[in-house]
Amino acid sequence: MTTSSDWTQRIACAASFLRPRVRRTPLERVSIRKDDPALPVLLKLESLQITGSFKLRGAWWKLSRLSEQDKLRGVGTCSAGNHGLALAYAGCRERIPTFVYLPRNVDPAKEAKIRACKAQVIPTPHEGFDAAEQWALEDAARRGLCYVSAFDDCDVIVGNGGTVMLEILEDVPELTTLVVPVGGGGLAAGAVLAAEVLGKRVRLVACQLKSSPGLARSLAAGRAVTRLPAVKTKAAGIEGGIGTLPFSILQRHSPEVVLLSESELEGAVRWCLEELGYLIEVSAAAPLAALLGGKVTLDRGPVAAVLTGRNLGLPWLKEILQADGS
């Protein structure tokens, strides 16, 4: 069983390793609610990270933890895009052969970026993440690859959510609420662990796709619902079931869950581009959608929301803008 002191050491080691390798992304203060413009929300701009998402943190830290034998074998992963891109980027710099398995519904722009990092891209015959990952696990085993989960892994969890939250709390030690998108749950789990080891009581608001609410269903069932049917969505980063390890961490922290429609997510993408001048992908828009829609009760303490990524291809962006008549 991993103790609090174990998690403290893991997060500190990950932060030390990543400090010279990734960007310390800024926190930007913005007004979300027009009815209370004095109430600010702090946006953690992981969309400005080197590969366009927070996923570089966990991927690079995980690769650094592999044995020399595992590095020679090569690594494989299934990804909705950002984790695969992060692993490909870090793998290229560490000279580790990288194989990225992709669901059929991945944004073509993300696939192109993964290929540009010299990773071997392996399309799967499946539309949704969960079925694609099962296929990837079997193929990676046949190839003898070391499989790196996008979220169900201690090192990935502390590298991603742990170090992101560490930076937020260093900048805003009085933080009261954190709003994050949740798919597999690695970001949220790492964040609550970091708050816990620092002795901070931070309320977690988990934003999910209404048509694929892995965390919500898991909390209702009292167990991790790791697989869900595929759904058609541009928010592939939050589609599918939750990881077993992230859920075991999140379950004891009683997160609040907000469910969002595709149209609400796309509306938040448009708002962010028009009001802030930032391009974000649809999954990353979940916290903004929840805040803009008044689905998060805001108290008087500081509120932070993580904008997790910017890797949205032009064809999908055009569709989102046209949906609003723009």
C-alpha positions as CSV (number, residue, x, y, z in Angstrom):
1,M,0.0,0.0,0.0
2,T,1.3,3.4,-1.0
3,T,1.6,5.8,2.0
4,S,1.3,9.5,2.2
5,S,5.1,9.8,2.6
6,D,5.5,7.6,-0.5
7,W,3.3,9.9,-2.6
8,T,5.2,13.0,-1.2
9,Q,8.5,11.6,-2.4
10,R,7.1,10.5,-5.7
11,I,5.7,13.9,-6.5
12,A,8.8,15.7,-5.4
13,C,11.0,13.5,-7.5
14,A,8.8,13.9,-10.6
15,A,8.8,17.7,-10.1
16,S,12.6,17.8,-9.8
17,F,13.1,15.7,-12.9
18,L,10.6,17.7,-15.0
19,R,11.6,21.2,-14.0
20,P,14.3,21.7,-16.6
21,R,12.4,19.7,-19.3
22,V,8.8,21.1,-19.4
23,R,7.3,24.5,-19.1
24,R,6.0,25.9,-15.9
25,T,2.8,27.1,-17.3
26,P,1.2,30.3,-16.2
27,L,-2.0,30.9,-14.1
28,E,-4.1,33.6,-15.8
29,R,-6.8,35.4,-13.8
30,V,-10.0,35.9,-15.8
31,S,-13.6,36.8,-15.1
32,I,-16.0,34.1,-16.0
33,R,-19.3,35.2,-14.6
34,K,-20.7,38.5,-15.8
35,D,-23.1,38.7,-12.8
36,D,-20.1,38.7,-10.5
37,P,-17.1,40.1,-12.4
38,A,-15.1,40.6,-9.2
39,L,-15.0,36.8,-8.7
40,P,-12.0,35.6,-10.6
41,V,-11.1,32.2,-11.9
42,L,-7.4,31.2,-12.3
43,L,-6.8,29.3,-15.5
44,K,-3.8,26.9,-15.4
45,L,-2.7,27.1,-19.1
46,E,-1.4,23.6,-19.7
47,S,-2.6,24.3,-23.2
48,L,0.7,26.2,-23.5
49,Q,2.8,23.1,-22.6
50,I,5.5,22.0,-25.1
51,T,3.5,19.3,-26.8
52,G,0.2,21.2,-26.4
53,S,-1.0,19.4,-23.3
54,F,-0.2,18.5,-19.7
55,K,0.4,14.9,-20.8
56,L,4.1,15.5,-21.5
57,R,4.7,15.6,-17.7
58,G,3.6,12.1,-16.9
59,A,4.9,10.6,-20.1
60,W,8.5,11.9,-19.7
61,W,8.6,11.1,-16.0
62,K,7.4,7.5,-16.7
63,L,10.0,7.0,-19.4
64,S,12.8,8.1,-17.0
65,R,11.7,5.4,-14.6
66,L,12.0,2.5,-17.0
67,S,14.8,0.0,-16.8
68,E,17.4,0.0,-19.6
69,Q,15.9,-3.4,-20.7
70,D,12.4,-1.9,-21.0
71,K,13.8,1.1,-23.0
72,L,15.5,-1.2,-25.4
73,R,12.2,-3.2,-25.9
74,G,10.4,0.0,-26.8
75,V,7.2,1.4,-25.4
76,G,3.6,1.2,-26.6
77,T,0.5,3.1,-25.6
78,C,-3.1,3.7,-26.6
79,S,-4.1,7.3,-26.8
80,A,-6.8,9.7,-27.8
81,G,-3.9,11.8,-29.0
82,N,-2.2,13.9,-26.4
83,H,-0.6,11.1,-24.3
84,G,0.6,9.5,-27.5
85,L,2.1,12.7,-28.7
86,A,3.7,13.3,-25.3
87,L,5.2,9.8,-25.3
88,A,6.4,10.2,-28.9
89,Y,8.1,13.5,-28.1
90,A,9.8,12.2,-24.9
91,G,10.7,8.9,-26.5
92,C,12.4,10.7,-29.4
93,R,14.5,12.7,-27.0
94,E,15.4,9.7,-24.9
95,R,15.9,7.5,-28.0
96,I,13.3,5.0,-27.0
97,P,11.3,3.3,-29.8
98,T,7.7,4.4,-29.4
99,F,4.5,2.8,-30.8
100,V,1.3,4.7,-30.5
101,Y,-2.1,2.9,-31.0
102,L,-4.9,5.2,-32.0
103,P,-8.7,4.8,-32.0
104,R,-10.4,5.5,-35.4
105,N,-12.0,8.7,-34.2
106,V,-8.7,10.5,-33.3
107,D,-8.3,14.1,-34.5
108,P,-6.1,13.8,-37.7
109,A,-4.1,16.8,-36.5
110,K,-3.0,14.9,-33.5
111,E,-2.0,11.8,-35.5
112,A,0.1,14.0,-37.8
113,K,2.0,15.5,-34.9
114,I,2.7,12.0,-33.4
115,R,4.1,10.9,-36.8
116,A,6.2,14.0,-36.9
117,C,7.9,12.9,-33.7
118,K,9.0,9.7,-35.5
119,A,6.8,7.4,-33.5
120,Q,5.3,4.4,-35.2
121,V,1.5,4.9,-35.4
122,I,-0.7,1.9,-35.3
123,P,-4.4,2.5,-36.1
124,T,-6.8,0.2,-34.3
125,P,-10.1,-1.0,-35.8
126,H,-12.1,0.5,-32.9
127,E,-13.9,3.8,-32.6
128,G,-13.8,4.3,-28.8
129,F,-10.8,4.4,-26.5
130,D,-11.7,1.5,-24.3
131,A,-12.0,-1.1,-27.1
132,A,-9.0,0.4,-28.8
133,E,-6.9,0.1,-25.7
134,Q,-7.8,-3.6,-25.2
135,W,-6.7,-4.2,-28.8
136,A,-3.5,-2.2,-28.2
137,L,-2.6,-4.1,-25.0
138,E,-2.9,-7.4,-26.9
139,D,-0.8,-6.3,-29.8
140,A,1.8,-4.6,-27.6
141,A,2.2,-7.8,-25.7
142,R,2.8,-9.7,-28.9
143,R,5.5,-7.2,-29.9
144,G,7.1,-7.4,-26.5
145,L,6.6,-3.7,-25.8
146,C,6.6,-2.1,-22.4
147,Y,3.0,-0.7,-22.2
148,V,2.6,2.8,-20.7
149,S,-1.0,3.6,-19.7
150,A,-2.3,7.1,-20.3
151,F,-3.7,7.3,-16.7
152,D,-3.7,4.0,-14.8
153,D,-0.1,4.2,-13.6
154,C,1.5,5.7,-10.5
155,D,4.3,7.5,-12.3
156,V,1.9,9.0,-14.9
157,I,-0.5,10.1,-12.2
158,V,2.2,11.9,-10.1
159,G,3.9,13.3,-13.2
160,N,0.7,14.7,-14.6
161,G,-1.8,15.8,-11.9
162,G,0.8,15.8,-9.1
163,T,3.2,18.3,-10.6
164,V,0.4,20.5,-12.2
165,M,-1.2,20.8,-8.7
166,L,2.1,21.4,-7.0
167,E,2.7,24.4,-9.3
168,I,-0.8,25.7,-8.7
169,L,-0.5,25.5,-4.9
170,E,2.9,27.1,-5.0
171,D,1.4,30.1,-6.8
172,V,-2.0,30.1,-4.9
173,P,-1.5,28.3,-1.5
174,E,-5.0,29.5,-0.4
175,L,-6.7,27.7,-3.3
176,T,-10.2,26.4,-2.3
177,T,-11.5,24.8,-5.5
178,L,-10.0,23.0,-8.5
179,V,-12.0,22.3,-11.7
180,V,-10.7,19.7,-14.1
181,P,-11.8,17.6,-17.0
182,V,-11.9,13.8,-16.2
183,G,-11.6,10.9,-18.5
184,G,-9.4,8.1,-17.3
185,G,-8.8,10.2,-14.1
186,G,-5.0,10.5,-13.9
187,L,-5.0,14.3,-13.8
188,A,-7.6,14.6,-11.1
189,A,-6.1,11.8,-9.0
190,G,-2.7,13.3,-9.1
191,A,-4.1,16.7,-8.2
192,V,-5.9,15.5,-5.1
193,L,-2.8,13.5,-4.0
194,A,-0.6,16.6,-4.2
195,A,-3.1,18.6,-2.2
196,E,-3.3,15.9,0.4
197,V,0.4,15.6,0.9
198,L,0.7,19.3,1.2
199,G,-2.0,19.4,3.9
200,K,-4.4,21.4,1.7
201,R,-8.1,20.9,1.7
202,V,-9.1,21.6,-1.9
203,R,-12.6,20.9,-3.3
204,L,-12.4,18.9,-6.6
205,V,-15.0,19.5,-9.4
206,A,-14.7,16.8,-12.0
207,C,-16.1,17.7,-15.4
208,Q,-17.3,14.8,-17.7
209,L,-18.9,14.1,-21.0
210,K,-22.6,13.5,-20.3
211,S,-22.7,10.6,-22.8
212,S,-19.6,8.9,-21.3
213,P,-19.5,9.6,-17.6
214,G,-17.0,7.0,-16.3
215,L,-16.3,8.7,-12.9
216,A,-20.0,9.4,-12.2
217,R,-21.0,5.8,-12.9
218,S,-18.1,4.5,-10.9
219,L,-19.0,6.6,-7.9
220,A,-22.6,5.4,-8.2
221,A,-21.5,1.7,-8.5
222,G,-18.8,1.9,-5.8
223,R,-16.2,0.4,-8.1
224,A,-14.2,1.5,-11.1
225,V,-16.2,1.3,-14.4
226,T,-13.3,0.9,-16.7
227,R,-15.0,0.3,-20.0
228,L,-17.9,2.2,-21.6
229,P,-19.5,1.9,-25.1
230,A,-17.9,4.2,-27.7
231,V,-19.7,7.5,-28.3
232,K,-19.3,10.0,-31.2
233,T,-17.5,13.0,-29.8
234,K,-14.8,15.6,-30.5
235,A,-13.9,15.4,-26.8
236,A,-12.1,12.1,-27.1
237,G,-9.8,12.9,-24.2
238,I,-12.7,12.5,-21.7
239,E,-14.5,9.6,-23.5
240,G,-14.5,6.1,-22.0
241,G,-14.1,4.5,-18.5
242,I,-12.0,5.5,-15.6
243,G,-8.7,3.8,-14.5
244,T,-8.7,1.5,-11.5
245,L,-5.9,3.3,-9.7
246,P,-7.2,6.8,-10.3
247,F,-10.7,5.8,-9.1
248,S,-9.3,4.3,-5.9
249,I,-7.7,7.6,-5.1
250,L,-10.7,9.8,-6.2
251,Q,-13.3,7.7,-4.4
252,R,-12.0,8.6,-1.0
253,H,-11.9,12.3,-1.8
254,S,-15.6,12.5,-2.8
255,P,-15.3,14.7,-5.9
256,E,-18.2,16.7,-7.3
257,V,-19.1,15.6,-10.8
258,V,-20.5,18.0,-13.5
259,L,-21.9,16.4,-16.7
260,L,-21.7,18.3,-19.9
261,S,-23.1,18.0,-23.4
262,E,-21.1,18.2,-26.7
263,S,-22.7,21.6,-27.5
264,E,-21.7,23.0,-24.1
265,L,-18.1,21.9,-24.7
266,E,-18.0,23.4,-28.2
267,G,-19.5,26.6,-26.9
268,A,-16.7,26.9,-24.4
269,V,-14.1,26.4,-27.1
270,R,-15.7,29.3,-29.0
271,W,-15.9,31.5,-25.8
272,C,-12.2,30.8,-25.0
273,L,-11.1,31.8,-28.5
274,E,-13.3,34.9,-28.7
275,E,-12.9,36.2,-25.1
276,L,-9.3,35.1,-24.3
277,G,-7.7,34.5,-27.6
278,Y,-6.7,30.9,-26.7
279,L,-7.3,27.9,-28.9
280,I,-8.2,24.9,-26.7
281,E,-9.4,21.4,-27.7
282,V,-12.9,20.2,-26.8
283,S,-11.9,18.0,-23.9
284,A,-10.0,20.9,-22.4
285,A,-13.0,23.1,-22.6
286,A,-14.9,21.0,-20.0
287,P,-14.0,23.2,-16.9
288,L,-14.9,26.4,-18.8
289,A,-18.2,24.9,-19.9
290,A,-19.1,24.0,-16.4
291,L,-18.2,27.5,-15.1
292,L,-19.9,29.4,-17.9
293,G,-23.0,27.3,-17.5
294,G,-23.2,28.1,-13.8
295,K,-22.8,24.4,-12.9
296,V,-20.1,25.1,-10.3
297,T,-21.1,26.8,-7.1
298,L,-18.3,29.3,-6.5
299,D,-17.4,30.4,-3.0
300,R,-15.2,33.3,-2.1
301,G,-11.9,31.5,-2.1
302,P,-9.6,31.2,-5.2
303,V,-10.9,28.8,-7.9
304,A,-8.5,27.3,-10.5
305,A,-9.4,25.5,-13.7
306,V,-7.0,23.5,-15.8
307,L,-7.0,24.1,-19.5
308,T,-5.5,20.8,-20.5
309,G,-4.6,21.1,-24.2
310,R,-4.7,23.0,-27.4
311,N,-4.3,20.3,-30.1
312,L,-7.4,20.9,-32.1
313,G,-7.2,20.4,-35.9
314,L,-8.4,23.1,-38.3
315,P,-11.2,20.9,-39.8
316,W,-12.7,20.2,-36.4
317,L,-12.3,23.9,-35.4
318,K,-14.2,25.0,-38.5
319,E,-17.0,22.6,-37.7
320,I,-17.2,24.1,-34.2
321,L,-17.2,27.7,-35.4
322,Q,-19.8,26.9,-38.1
323,A,-22.1,25.3,-35.5
324,D,-22.4,28.8,-34.0
325,G,-23.0,30.4,-37.3
326,S,-19.5,32.0,-37.2
